[in-house]
Structures are given as structure tokens and as C-alpha cells.
Amino acid sequence: MSKSILTEIRPKLRSDIGVTYPKLSIIVAKSRNNVIGRDGDLPWRLSSDLKHFKRVTLGKPCLMGRVTWESLPFALPGRPNLVLTRDEGYAAKQAEIFHDMMDMIGRGFELAGQMNVDEVILMGGAQLYARLLPFCDKLYISDVDAVIDGDAHFPVISAFDWQLIREEMAPKSEKDDYPFTIREYLRKNST
Ligand SMILES: NC(=O)c1ccc[n+]([C@@H]2O[C@H](COP(=O)([O-])OP(=O)(O)OC[C@H]3O[C@@H](n4cnc5c(N)ncnc54)[C@H](OP(=O)(O)O)[C@@H]3O)[C@@H](O)[C@H]2O)c1
């Protein structure tokens, strides 16, 4: 899979006002040592970050791996849920199932075009982040201010590739285990 192949499957949005294409954006919460999960679940309770997640993702196609899908208590409401698995017999009532990554991304772009939103969200987990980070245009990272034990990690991002465009501290509320900082990055020379 190359970046140009991804670019080719992006539909045009609002061609009446100019050519814009939906972005492929990652949203993730990670610890200082890049841990994102443990035993198939999140290794923390961060209510404020769940609110941030909802603000960013609502109304946008959400792509995820089968393990992340099974960690959710129910399908994310108000967002198409697209799930990737190699299991040809896998079924889920409130998600569209895919067995090929490009098919899932292509469908995400198609839905973004139909919904007239400017991004498709990749929401995990570790396997999908590792595979698709090189092809993503934008990152929403919640940097959790803690060192955590875990078995799922986010790749290290390079300052050569990513430009920080927004930073916001989220102090620890009584429903959060840790404080965190929301950082948004755009890929340098994004197509
Ligand atoms: N902190 C955060 O922001 C965040 C966000 C999301 C998830 N997480 C955490 O991350 C962990 C889950 O990550 P994970 O890496 O274990 O799992 P994952 O990426 O969610 O899902 C992996 C699964 O996706 C399917 N898959 C992967 N590549 C594929 C391909 N090329 N073609 C077809 N199917 C493919 C396979 O499903 P099958 O095995 O069914 O074939 C694979 O087992 C959990 O702990 C979760 O809580 C954290």
C-alpha cells in the first residue's frame, strides 16, 4: 500500500467550492512510555478524555481493529463503526466488517464523502496504528502524564514528519486517573 494509492481512493468533497479531500486521522491516548492498552482494554479511567474522543469523532466514520471493537461496551453511536478482522465468519450487528485494510479505508472515505465530513478516524488499536501511521494525515494524541505497564503500544512519532498545531492541558478531574495534554499534529507536506 502506498500513499498515492490511498490518495487515489479519496473522494472529492465540496467540489463546488474547491478540491478538498477527507483526511485519515488517528486518535489515541498514550502514556509517557507509549502504552495504550492492557489485556484488551484501556489501562486507565479518563472520563475527560472520553469526552474529548466524542467531540472529535462524532459524525465521522470510525475505523478500528477487531480487538478494539470487542473492547467497546456497544457500537459508538452517531458514527459509522468499521471493523477489520481476518475472520471471514465474523459478524456484528452494528458495525460494517472488513477483511482488507484498503477496503475498509476506501469505505471510510466513501462515507466521509456522503456525510460531507473532512476526515475519517482511525481509533486503534496497536496493530492498526502501527500499520497505518505512515499513511495518516493528522494525529489527535492525548498524552497521559503517567508511566504505565501494558501490552499494547503506540509507535514513536518523528518531529521530522509531524508539526504540532494545537496543545491543551487537561487537568485531572475527580473522574480521571491522571492529567493529560491534548496535542494535535498535521503531517508535514501532507497531500
Ligand atoms: N489508548 C487508546 O487510545 C486506545 C485506542 C484503541 C485501542 N486501545 C487498546 O489497544 C488494544 C488493542 O490493540 P490490538 O493491537 O491488540 O488490536 P487491534 O488493532 O484493535 O485489532 C487487531 C485485530 O485486527 C485484525 N487485523 C489486523 N490487521 C489486519 C489485516 N491486515 N487484515 C485483516 N484484519 C486485520 C485482526 O483481527 P482478527 O484477530 O479477528 O483476525 C487483529 O487481531 C486494547 O488494549 C485496546 O484497549 C487503546
The ligand as an SDF file (V2000), in Angstrom:
LIG
                    3D

 48 52  0  0  0  0  0  0  0  0999 V2000
   -5.4470    4.2480   24.3250 N   0  0  0  0  0  0  0  0  0  0  0  0
   -6.1090    4.2980   23.1720 C   0  0  0  0  0  0  0  0  0  0  0  0
   -6.3510    5.3890   22.6030 O   0  0  0  0  0  0  0  0  0  0  0  0
   -6.5610    3.0190   22.5270 C   0  0  0  0  0  0  0  0  0  0  0  0
   -7.3460    3.0530   21.3620 C   0  0  0  0  0  0  0  0  0  0  0  0
   -7.7420    1.8360   20.7850 C   0  0  0  0  0  0  0  0  0  0  0  0
   -7.3780    0.6410   21.3740 C   0  0  0  0  0  0  0  0  0  0  0  0
   -6.6290    0.6640   22.5030 N   0  0  0  0  0  0  0  0  0  0  0  0
   -6.1930   -0.5970   23.1240 C   0  0  0  0  0  0  0  0  0  0  0  0
   -5.3800   -1.3120   22.1930 O   0  0  0  0  0  0  0  0  0  0  0  0
   -5.5260   -2.7090   22.4560 C   0  0  0  0  0  0  0  0  0  0  0  0
   -5.9820   -3.3950   21.1770 C   0  0  0  0  0  0  0  0  0  0  0  0
   -4.9530   -3.2880   20.1800 O   0  0  0  0  0  0  0  0  0  0  0  0
   -4.5010   -4.5870   19.3660 P   0  0  0  0  0  0  0  0  0  0  0  0
   -3.3060   -4.2230   18.5830 O   0  0  0  0  0  0  0  0  0  0  0  0
   -4.4050   -5.7350   20.3240 O   0  0  0  0  0  0  0  0  0  0  0  0
   -5.7630   -4.9100   18.4470 O   0  0  0  0  0  0  0  0  0  0  0  0
   -6.4990   -4.0870   17.2820 P   0  0  0  0  0  0  0  0  0  0  0  0
   -5.5010   -3.3380   16.4600 O   0  0  0  0  0  0  0  0  0  0  0  0
   -7.6480   -3.3520   17.8420 O   0  0  0  0  0  0  0  0  0  0  0  0
   -7.1260   -5.2900   16.4310 O   0  0  0  0  0  0  0  0  0  0  0  0
   -6.2590   -6.2600   15.9090 C   0  0  0  0  0  0  0  0  0  0  0  0
   -7.0840   -7.1940   15.0420 C   0  0  0  0  0  0  0  0  0  0  0  0
   -7.4260   -6.5450   13.8150 O   0  0  0  0  0  0  0  0  0  0  0  0
   -7.4670   -7.5040   12.7880 C   0  0  0  0  0  0  0  0  0  0  0  0
   -6.4570   -7.1650   11.7970 N   0  0  0  0  0  0  0  0  0  0  0  0
   -5.2650   -6.5310   11.9820 C   0  0  0  0  0  0  0  0  0  0  0  0
   -4.6240   -6.3700   10.8150 N   0  0  0  0  0  0  0  0  0  0  0  0
   -5.4200   -6.9130    9.8620 C   0  0  0  0  0  0  0  0  0  0  0  0
   -5.3070   -7.0440    8.4620 C   0  0  0  0  0  0  0  0  0  0  0  0
   -4.2300   -6.5990    7.7750 N   0  0  0  0  0  0  0  0  0  0  0  0
   -6.3150   -7.6420    7.7860 N   0  0  0  0  0  0  0  0  0  0  0  0
   -7.4110   -8.1030    8.4320 C   0  0  0  0  0  0  0  0  0  0  0  0
   -7.5740   -7.9980    9.7800 N   0  0  0  0  0  0  0  0  0  0  0  0
   -6.5940   -7.4110   10.4740 C   0  0  0  0  0  0  0  0  0  0  0  0
   -7.1780   -8.8580   13.4290 C   0  0  0  0  0  0  0  0  0  0  0  0
   -8.4320   -9.3600   13.8460 O   0  0  0  0  0  0  0  0  0  0  0  0
   -8.7300  -10.9520   13.9750 P   0  0  0  0  0  0  0  0  0  0  0  0
   -7.8410  -11.4370   15.0840 O   0  0  0  0  0  0  0  0  0  0  0  0
  -10.1880  -11.0110   14.2940 O   0  0  0  0  0  0  0  0  0  0  0  0
   -8.3890  -11.5340   12.6380 O   0  0  0  0  0  0  0  0  0  0  0  0
   -6.3400   -8.4580   14.6250 C   0  0  0  0  0  0  0  0  0  0  0  0
   -6.3130   -9.4090   15.6530 O   0  0  0  0  0  0  0  0  0  0  0  0
   -6.5660   -2.8490   23.5720 C   0  0  0  0  0  0  0  0  0  0  0  0
   -5.8890   -2.9340   24.8130 O   0  0  0  0  0  0  0  0  0  0  0  0
   -7.3250   -1.5370   23.4710 C   0  0  0  0  0  0  0  0  0  0  0  0
   -7.9460   -1.1760   24.6820 O   0  0  0  0  0  0  0  0  0  0  0  0
   -6.2320    1.8160   23.0890 C   0  0  0  0  0  0  0  0  0  0  0  0
  1  2  1  0
  2  3  2  0
  2  4  1  0
  4  5  1  0
  4 48  2  0
  5  6  2  0
  6  7  1  0
  7  8  2  0
  8  9  1  0
  8 48  1  0
  9 10  1  0
  9 46  1  0
 10 11  1  0
 11 12  1  0
 11 44  1  0
 12 13  1  0
 13 14  1  0
 14 15  2  0
 14 16  1  0
 14 17  1  0
 17 18  1  0
 18 19  2  0
 18 20  1  0
 18 21  1  0
 21 22  1  0
 22 23  1  0
 23 24  1  0
 23 42  1  0
 24 25  1  0
 25 26  1  0
 25 36  1  0
 26 27  1  0
 26 35  1  0
 27 28  2  0
 28 29  1  0
 29 30  1  0
 29 35  2  0
 30 31  1  0
 30 32  2  0
 32 33  1  0
 33 34  2  0
 34 35  1  0
 36 37  1  0
 36 42  1  0
 37 38  1  0
 38 39  2  0
 38 40  1  0
 38 41  1  0
 42 43  1  0
 44 45  1  0
 44 46  1  0
 46 47  1  0
M  CHG  2   8   1  16  -1
M  END
$$$$
